[in-house]
Amino acid sequence: MIVLLVSTSPFLRNIMKYTLEGPNVFTLEAATGQEALFLYQSNPVGLVIYDLHTTSKDSLEAISNIRDWDSQAKIVITVIPGQNASIAAALELGAIDFVEKPFSQFQFRQQIYNLLQLQLENNQC
């Protein structure tokens, strides 16, 4: 499965990549919403992990654009504590879950792998 990691922070993208990549999980990386949409349209992405920044207008627009392109897109957001309005807006736009930063690599991996497992089970039905 391909997971698209979207963050302006190369450091965060590297942490997520290192944490998630394995025999059945491959990652693509994007620094902007425009890049993310292009990669999503060009590849069979199974999950998008989008780092939602405090100034989330562009991030929310990108999530909306991905969902407009594919209404079944699976999007998880990463947030800092206190971004309740942004979390609510992203969930309303179709994000399926969120992970609060800072997160441990174990917690992050488990939460994402659980979502991936659910997606694989749903696709087999």
Sequence and secondary structure as in RCSB ss.txt:
>XXXX:A:sequence
MIVLLVSTSPFLRNIMKYTLEGPNVFTLEAATGQEALFLYQSNPVGLVIYDLHTTSKDSLEAISNIRDWDSQAKI
VITVIPGQNASIAAALELGAIDFVEKPFSQFQFRQQIYNLLQLQLENNQC
>XXXX:A:secstr
 EEEEE S HHHHHHHHHHH BTTBEEEEESSHHHHHHHHHHS EEEEEEE  SS HHHHHHHHHHHHH TT  E
EEEE TT HHHHHHHHHHT  EEEESS  HHHHHHHHHHHHHHHHHHHH 
